[in-house]
Amino acid sequence: MSSTISPQGAAPIRVAVCHRDPLLRLGVCVALQSDARFVVGNDTQPADRVFAGASAVDARVLVADYDTGLAVARRHPDGRGPRMLVLKIGRAHV
C-alpha cells in the first residue's frame, strides 16, 4: 500500500485498534500505519480498560471486535464516543 501524505497542517486521525483476533489486529495496524494520515494504537486490553486509560481516550476511531465495540457503545450512550468500525469473523448478523 502506498503512503499518502496528509494535507499540510492537518492533524492525523488517531485510531485505536482493539480486536481479539491477533492476526486481524496486526493486519489492520500495519495497513493503517503505512498511511501518514493515521496514528495507530494497538491495544489488546478489554474495552473498559482501553477507554479508561490514556491509550485510546483521544482516539477518534475505534476498530474493534463485536464484543469490544458493543462495550464501548454502551459506555457512550450519548454518542460522544469514538466512531467505530466493528470487524466480525464468521457469519454476519445484521
C-alpha angles and dihedrals in degrees: 000000000000121000118248119209117225117241110269110279095011114130115232118251112254111226127187115203110202109164127146094219105083096202093050091045092051093046093052091047094050092047094050096040090059089064118075091212091074137063107198132205118193111205129176095182122108115271094254091059095040095055093040090054132066096253097082106009092106096035112127094199132037122199106196149153117259097265094047092047091050092049092051092047090053090053090054106043089155090064094243095121125098122294108261139218109191115200115196125187117214130017115007119235119197 
